[in-house]
Amino acid sequence: MQTSEPEPVLVKKLHSKKPFVALITGAVLVSLILVLMSMYLYNMSGAAQLDLSLPGLQEERIRAQQAKRYDGFNAAGKLDQKAFDQFDELYKKQQADIQKDINGFDSTPLEDGRLGIKVE
């Protein structure tokens, strides 16, 4: 009778390990699927082309880190003629800086007429 008792204990130990192994296997499979989906979205969305941490983009990374100090428009305060003049000056300065760059964008979509702004 002593030979029959160790067998159920051994079978019980094997059955208790199966859910744990299945849980670990399931977690690994779910994480693998999520990583594959995220990499697919990363490549298809165009974010990979903008990623400056890629090894071939050291020059772009250095250029992006050279940020000029920007004195922006004050969000608080009265909207009087002085504020409008200040905004217009800042806007034109930024527009001129962008147009100096060879890779700048076309300012045609930002013209007053296209934006529906009537200037007197």
C-alpha positions as a printed NumPy array, in Angstrom:
array([[  0.   ,   0.   ,   0.   ],
       [  2.908,   2.303,   0.377],
       [  3.563,   2.206,  -3.363],
       [  0.157,   3.638,  -4.218],
       [  0.393,   6.742,  -1.976],
       [  3.405,   8.456,  -3.589],
       [  1.779,   8.335,  -7.001],
       [ -1.173,  10.666,  -6.161],
       [  1.21 ,  13.144,  -4.527],
       [  3.371,  13.172,  -7.671],
       [  0.325,  13.611,  -9.915],
       [ -0.953,  16.404,  -7.649],
       [  2.393,  18.265,  -7.922],
       [  2.355,  17.984, -11.719],
       [ -1.223,  19.285, -11.924],
       [ -0.393,  22.234,  -9.687],
       [  2.448,  23.332, -12.01 ],
       [  0.353,  23.284, -15.2  ],
       [ -1.702,  26.44 , -14.46 ],
       [  1.45 ,  28.358, -13.532],
       [  3.226,  27.312, -16.732],
       [  0.106,  28.162, -18.75 ],
       [ -0.097,  31.573, -17.068],
       [  3.559,  32.376, -17.842],
       [  3.205,  31.122, -21.423],
       [  0.057,  33.175, -21.914],
       [  1.699,  36.313, -20.522],
       [  4.683,  35.891, -22.857],
       [  2.414,  35.361, -25.857],
       [  0.254,  38.396, -25.039],
       [  3.314,  40.603, -24.585],
       [  4.809,  39.333, -27.843],
       [  1.586,  40.102, -29.719],
       [  1.396,  43.605, -28.194],
       [  5.025,  44.356, -29.07 ],
       [  4.506,  43.205, -32.648],
       [  1.37 ,  45.346, -32.956],
       [  3.12 ,  48.405, -31.529],
       [  6.102,  47.994, -33.856],
       [  3.741,  47.68 , -36.814],
       [  1.938,  50.875, -35.804],
       [  5.276,  52.618, -35.159],
       [  6.44 ,  51.884, -38.685],
       [  3.124,  52.459, -40.459],
       [  2.295,  55.747, -38.709],
       [  5.489,  57.439, -39.847],
       [  6.859,  57.858, -36.33 ],
       [  9.904,  55.796, -37.281],
       [ 10.875,  58.439, -39.828],
       [ 10.665,  61.151, -37.151],
       [ 12.58 ,  59.236, -34.499],
       [ 15.776,  61.204, -33.894],
       [ 17.233,  58.474, -31.71 ],
       [ 18.049,  56.351, -34.748],
       [ 21.801,  55.948, -35.319],
       [ 21.835,  57.571, -38.763],
       [ 20.338,  60.84 , -37.547],
       [ 23.096,  62.261, -35.331],
       [ 23.337,  65.445, -37.387],
       [ 19.57 ,  66.015, -37.226],
       [ 19.579,  65.356, -33.479],
       [ 22.317,  67.949, -32.921],
       [ 20.442,  70.484, -35.05 ],
       [ 17.189,  69.821, -33.175],
       [ 18.883,  70.346, -29.816],
       [ 20.121,  73.801, -30.8  ],
       [ 16.968,  75.586, -29.79 ],
       [ 16.846,  79.345, -30.033],
       [ 15.278,  81.302, -27.231],
       [ 11.759,  82.233, -28.217],
       [ 10.04 ,  85.193, -26.617],
       [  6.452,  84.234, -27.176],
       [  3.289,  86.209, -27.033],
       [  1.999,  86.833, -23.534],
       [ -1.186,  84.825, -22.959],
       [ -2.402,  87.115, -20.18 ],
       [ -3.251,  90.776, -20.47 ],
       [ -5.421,  93.136, -22.429],
       [ -5.979,  92.769, -26.143],
       [ -5.32 ,  96.311, -27.231],
       [ -3.512,  97.733, -30.237],
       [ -0.157,  97.361, -28.49 ],
       [ -0.779,  93.612, -27.989],
       [ -1.852,  93.199, -31.624],
       [  1.27 ,  95.022, -32.822],
       [  3.471,  92.864, -30.6  ],
       [  1.846,  89.696, -31.931],
       [  2.194,  90.857, -35.522],
       [  5.88 ,  91.637, -34.968],
       [  6.535,  88.215, -33.42 ],
       [  4.577,  86.491, -36.187],
       [  6.473,  88.239, -38.972],
       [  9.808,  87.517, -37.289],
       [  9.003,  83.804, -37.04 ],
       [  7.74 ,  83.76 , -40.605],
       [ 10.959,  85.369, -41.839],
       [ 13.066,  82.841, -39.916],
       [ 11.143,  79.958, -41.45 ],
       [ 11.422,  81.355, -44.966],
       [ 15.205,  81.748, -44.571],
       [ 15.507,  78.012, -44.074],
       [ 15.879,  76.075, -47.317],
       [ 13.575,  73.37 , -46.028],
       [ 10.99 ,  75.852, -44.743],
       [  7.372,  75.648, -45.718],
       [  5.355,  77.646, -48.208],
       [  3.61 ,  80.542, -46.472],
       [  0.794,  80.74 , -49.026],
       [ -1.703,  78.812, -46.837],
       [ -1.003,  81.287, -44.024],
       [ -1.744,  84.424, -45.994],
       [ -4.43 ,  86.68 , -44.579],
       [ -6.831,  86.121, -47.471],
       [ -6.649,  82.339, -47.229],
       [ -7.244,  82.432, -43.485],
       [-10.223,  84.725, -43.925],
       [ -8.566,  87.672, -42.189],
       [ -9.54 ,  91.057, -43.519],
       [ -6.835,  93.67 , -43.108],
       [ -7.858,  97.297, -43.276]])
